[in-house]
Amino acid sequence: MISPWLYKNLPYDPLKNFVAVTKLADSPYVLLVNPKVPARDVQEFIALAKAAPNTVHYASSGNGSAQHLMGGLFVALTGAPLKHVPYRGSAGAANDLVAGVVESSFAGVPNALAQVPQGRLRALAVTTAKRAPQLPDVPTLQEAGVPDYDASVWLALLAPAGTPPDVVARLNAEVARLMRDPETRKTLHDAGVEVTPPTPEEMSAHMAQELARWGRLVRDTGIKLD
């Protein structure tokens, strides 16, 4: 995910000043609610929010963060009037979600794995089109009745613009080799990350698509820095 606000304020253009090498990490977020929320699934959660507009909150790690945009996309696609509550980091958002200060949040898989099995939070859905292997019983938002929702958080390896293509190709191949290592795969899996490294060309196209997509969401929905 490329935050339009972060992109706008960078002193350089990552699409012009760098060349994509490959993807390093890709992970869904999980729609989590406090157990006190009287909603057992996504549709009940949407109905709850619509019945009492702007009284159901979703916490994020800050304005313009991935969590902020995940929530904004959910609001745009469902019409559920959730109120955004930005924190200064994910720890504060997670703590207040568990405490019941806020009702919901879109958080990483490790946060879900740390809280859901113990009953401290309830997982309603994951944000990607495929279920998370670490949470096989949690449906996707598409399965839960939000047809067009598909979003993940990813990290990419970039090289300076002008890096020779053969060097970029070699870096891509080396990363792919490391990602195939069983120990690396286990570590990534335990962190909620599943990655099949793309080619440099595929990653470059993906970055451009992501920037256009999230920028369009911000423009079309009027999402603001609260």
Order of alpha helices (4+ residues) and beta strands (2+ residues): alpha-alpha-beta-beta-alpha-beta-alpha-beta-alpha-beta-alpha-beta-beta-alpha-alpha-alpha
